[in-house]
Amino acid sequence: MNLKEMYKQKLMSAEQAVKMVKNGTEVWIGIAVPAPLALVNALVDREPEVEDITINHIVDLYPQNTWHKLNRE
């Protein structure tokens, strides 16, 4: 299988990807990378379904997005 086929086989939406995150998971977003907003927002949308998820990001340029979606301050 070549790289293009592997890419197509693994390609999924943000919503599909965050369904792989289980309760109690720590999600780390690497340093010096922009926040993957689609993934973070999709994970926040799953908030009623999951428990004890921690999102760790060293430099979060959009912290208000997550908190505002959850109606928290």
C-alpha positions in Angstrom: 0.0 0.0 0.0 1.4 3.4 -0.9 1.2 6.6 1.2 -1.7 8.0 -0.7 -3.8 4.9 -0.1 -2.8 4.9 3.6 -3.8 8.5 3.9 -7.2 7.9 2.3 -7.8 4.9 4.5 -7.1 6.9 7.7 -8.7 10.2 6.8 -11.7 11.0 9.0 -13.7 14.0 10.2 -13.0 15.7 13.4 -16.2 14.3 14.9 -15.1 10.7 14.0 -11.6 11.3 15.4 -12.8 12.6 18.8 -15.0 9.6 19.2 -11.8 7.7 19.8 -11.1 9.7 23.0 -12.2 7.8 26.0 -13.2 8.9 29.6 -10.2 10.0 31.7 -8.0 10.8 28.7 -5.4 13.6 28.7 -5.2 15.2 25.3 -1.9 17.0 24.6 -1.5 19.5 21.8 2.2 19.9 21.0 4.2 23.0 21.6 4.8 25.4 18.7 1.8 24.0 16.8 -1.4 25.9 16.2 -4.5 24.6 18.0 -6.4 22.1 15.9 -9.7 24.1 16.4 -11.9 21.6 14.6 -10.7 18.8 16.8 -10.9 20.8 20.0 -14.4 22.1 19.2 -15.6 18.6 18.3 -14.2 17.3 21.6 -16.0 20.1 23.5 -19.2 19.2 21.7 -18.9 15.7 23.2 -18.8 17.1 26.7 -22.2 15.5 27.7 -20.9 12.1 26.6 -17.5 12.0 28.2 -16.0 12.5 31.7 -12.7 13.7 33.0 -11.1 14.8 29.8 -8.2 17.2 30.1 -6.9 19.3 27.1 -3.3 20.4 27.6 -1.9 23.1 25.3 1.1 25.2 26.1 0.1 28.3 24.1 -3.6 28.3 23.5 -4.5 31.3 21.3 -8.2 30.6 21.5 -9.0 29.6 25.1 -12.3 31.5 25.1 -13.7 29.2 22.4 -13.7 26.1 24.6 -14.9 27.8 27.8 -17.6 29.8 26.0 -19.0 26.7 24.3 -19.3 25.1 27.8 -20.9 28.3 29.2 -18.1 28.5 31.8 -15.9 31.4 32.8 
